[in-house]
Structure formats: C-alpha cells, structure tokens
C-alpha cells in the first residue's frame, strides 16, 4: 500500500511531482522515490511513497524501472504467485519477490490485456520509454483511489485529491454539484469530484496519454456485466460455493511479509473473516472499539464488545479493545483534511483511531469486513425496501393514521434515544414511494423538497441533475431481481463513493493498509450468482452469507441483531459539538457564501434539540462540509494538515 503521483508534459513537472509526493508522505513512511524521462516535447515524472508490506528489501522500491518500463503502483495483487509462476514459465527472470515486479512484467507481456487478469486492489501509472506513452489504471471495484487533472496536453495525477489541490496553488474551483451530492448522500459519488477540473479515474478503467497529446480511455471490467452474468448463472442452476470462495479470498488477503490483523466488531462480517484468517494465521491480533457508557446509552447502541470477546476467545485471537472517547473538536478538522472530499460518515473516525492504535503496536496491515452488506443485502434499507412493497398494499387510510401517530413520537429524551422510533420515522419517509425513489430516500439525508429548502435557490437545477444521476445509475441494468438491483446500485455508488473511500483515506492517514476480502472479483461474481430470495429470507438479510458462516461461527454470532460501525453522534452534538454547531449555523462560511440557508439549518437544530427528529447525522455532515469548504476556498487548497 502506497501513495503514487506524477506529471506528464506538465510545466515544472519535477518540482510538482516532488510536492505531490511530499503531501502523500503519510501513505508511505518507509521510502520515497522519483523517476524522470523525456515524453514528446515534454517530460514524465513519477513519484512514489512506500509502505513496505511485500518484499521489504530494496528490490521492492518504486518507481520500479526495468527494460524501458517504469511503474509507480499502489495496492496488492492477491494472485501474484500464480501470475509469477506463469511469467516464469514463459522465461521471465525476477529480481525480487514483490508483486510490483509481477505487475510490471505482466504489463510488458500483455499490456492492457493484463488488467482483467489482476485480482487485487490497485491504482498505478506505467510509462513506456519506447513509445513515450503513460497509462493510468484503477482496480475493478474502486478499492484504491486515483485522482487526475488535465490542462491542455498535460496531466497530473495522485492517490489523493489534496495533493492536486496543493500543487495548483488554490486555483481549483469547488464543484457545487459535488457539494449538493455530498449533502444528499453525505459523500461524493465516484462519478463526481469536489473540484471542477479534477476527476476520479473510474473503477475498472484505464487512460492512455500519448506523446502527441492524444488521450484514449478504455474499460476492462464492468460491474453491470458481472451482475448480468451472475443472473444467467443463477437461471442455469449454477450455485456458487460461497464458503469456499470467501475462504479463498481471505487466505489470499493474508499474503504479506509483515503481520496482518483484523477489525473485529463482533458482527457477522468481521467475525467470519477473523475466524477464517485465524485458521491460516494462528494467534493473530484483532482490534475492536467501544464507547463511553453514557454515550452508548444516549445513542441506544448495542453492546458489541461482548460478541467480539466471544469470537476472539473461540479462535485464539489476541483482542485489543479501544475505547472511543475522542476529542472530536480536534479530530473533526483533521479527519476533514484526510478524507479529501466532504464525507459525513463518522465511521471514518473509528477507522482512523483503530488503525492508529494498530500502527502504534507495529501492525501495518488489517482486514476489514467492508463490502459484505452491499453484496449480500445486509443493510436495514434492503429489508425495509422489501417491506415497503407489502406496506403499500395496506389501505391508504390506515397508512395515513399510522404515519401521523409515528410522526408525533419523540426520537429521544434528555437522557436516552429511542432507536425503534428513529427507524419507524425513517421507514415511513420512503415507504409509499416508487422503487428507485424509495431506495434513494431510504439511505440519503433529505428528500427533494428538504434539500431545495436547505440550498441557495439558484441550485435547484443542480438538485435535479443529482437526482437524475441516481435514477440513471439505479436503472442501468436488465436485472429482474429487486434485491440484486439494490445490491448492484450499492456496489456501484455506495461502496466506492463512501465506504471504500473513507476506509482508504482514514487508514492511510495512520500509515496502515486495510484489505477488504469481500470486495474481491471472485466474491463479487459469486454474490451476483445468488438470487435475491436467498439473500433476504423472511426478515434475515445476508441469509446466504450467514448460511456459509454457520459452519465456522456460533449461531449467537451469525444471527445476532446487526450492529452499527458508527459513533454516538447525538451525544457529541448535544455536548462536545453544540457550540460549534451554533457557530456554523449562525456565521459559517457556507451560510455567509449563500450556499446554505441559515433559517433551514436553524430549523434542523431546533427539531433535533426538541427530540422530535434525529438530525445528528445531518448536523455532523454540515460541520464536515463547513471545514472542508473553508480549506478548499482558503486560497491554498487543502495543502497542509491542520494541527487542531
């Protein structure tokens, strides 16, 4: 895991690449390197920051240069041993044991045709001295990030957006459509970027820059096609051995020359991975979190620690427990800086604190259960949308009466929150809507009218564009399976836009690599070959994954209520962050600039304080958006990490 950066025919490219690489130092504290070469009437410069995980010797250093090719690469290839054997059989002689060298030789032999053969997470740039061409590529599912910016015939790229902001001298303009998207979702979709000129290389794609200024793009993998193939496999009666596929992926993700630990929340996904990993790496470590008792009680959070302890004891895992009682006033600007774009999920703080604790203990690599909920319909929204279809068959007069009664219920008192009331209010906010709109509303922050009321009226057309984009992506498939349509939409939007994004940025801020065995091409192929009625059975989400895990885990773990990898936001908002909320609402930059309306924000605060509605997520995201916007419009971009 590393940080990559570079320029192609860019003014002052050497100095720019050095600066890019410097900003990415946290991604790779074990080494730095740069490569330069003429390219057409300009130059190419590649930079690298190394986090040494596989082949710790100098033969794994980057940029790696061999036989006219130069490679700067971020990621891990979990099928590197097989590719190495195939290439060795064809006469290739390797100098070291790194997967970087495997990738470079695979590129030499197959070019872009090597990309669909790669099983792992990756973002890389490869330069061919003979042709003068630079190619950028990103993994199939968007696990690893790659940002780029083109001006004229020049290009600059980096693992993080803040690096591009740092080298453009504050000249990047905020994209208001991306901010509107962020308010809707509390993250910026992979199809958009928070700065207008910049973009994210789409998952499963490549971009080639030629020395004459021409640019080509190509796609080597498409999740929509994989889902369609999976549907055909299901119709033909082909049943994947999910337990075998998940175990194989977990085993491959342990490939490392340094110790590997796991996140262990005590939930199904992390417990299953930890149990499988412990089979192959006995005595491994795991990390879990807990919250201050008063915060957990106020948030009505389940006690996950006892389940994590049970799994650790059963499989001989050394469990490290971390109490989350952070100084959120200090962490908020730090996390906003590291997250690159306005992301309002407080789980990023949990990831950062866990990875920081692991790193202090000497752990560089961790496994996460990320992705299982998206692929196997494990979120409450998946079951809720199925239930909504039944709810719509209830007579309208009864639905109106129920909605009115629930609307009058409080979500909290001064001492505790009522989770069931929050869920009921959420369900009734979308249960009457058509499929796509209901799915969107089941996980987004606002409905269309609420979003319009919050924003500058001039942005009404932008709101329409953002909502249309969601509809277009959701409907871009031929699946006749409602559950798998939701899983496909989540895997195309929610997974890369939020969960993989904050996991990468939060973990790398602590110089730690997080691997995601469920977000593996073979697991994904298997997941979409499972019909929706095997993913949600009765009121059980992830039913097929629970069935696979039952041969390994105790039933109490497999079928326990779903926990939340989140934070006690209501407690923070009512205590630690209350003064800051008032400041941002009354005199924040977003309000003063006219982007957000003061009266609408004040209404959110009042409703939340009265306990009638739970707006803690909304207000937390407004704070993250405010801090991001301050950095983005300060004239220097997000070029330096805040100290407080």
Buried (B, 14 or more C-beta within 10 A) or exposed (E): BBBBBBBBBBEEBBEBBBBBBBBBEBBBBBBBBBBBBEBBEBBBBBBBBBBBBBBBEEBBBBBBBEEEBBBBBBBBBBBBBBBBEBBEEEEBEBEBBBBBBBBBBBBBBBBBEBBEBBBBBBBBBBBBBEEBBBBBBBBBBBBBBBBBBBEEBBBBBBBBBBBBBBBBEBEBEBBBBBBBBBBBBBBBBBBBBBBBBBBBBBBBBBBBBBBEEEEEEEEBBBBBEBBBEBBEBBEEEEBBEBBEBBBBBBBBBBBBBBBBBBBBBBBBBBBBBBBBBBEBBEEBBBBBBBBEEEBBBBBBBBEBBEBBBBBBEBBEBEBBBBEBEBEBEEBBBBBBBBBBBBBBBBBBBBBBBBBBBBBEEEBBBBBBBBBBBBBBBBBBBBBBBBBBEEBBEEEEEEBEEBBEEEEEBEBBEEEEBBBEBBEBBBBBBBBBBEBBBBBBBBBBBBBBEBBBBBBBEEBEEBBEEBBEBBEEBBEEBEBEBBBBBBBBBBBBBBBBBBBBBBBBBBBBBBBBBBBBBBBBBBBBBBBBBBBBBBBBEEEBBBBBBBBBBBEBBBEEBBEBEBBBBBBBBBBBBBBBBBEBBEEBBEEBBBBEEEBBBBEBBBBBBEBBBEBBBBBBBBBBBBBBBBBBBBBBBEEEBBBEEBEE
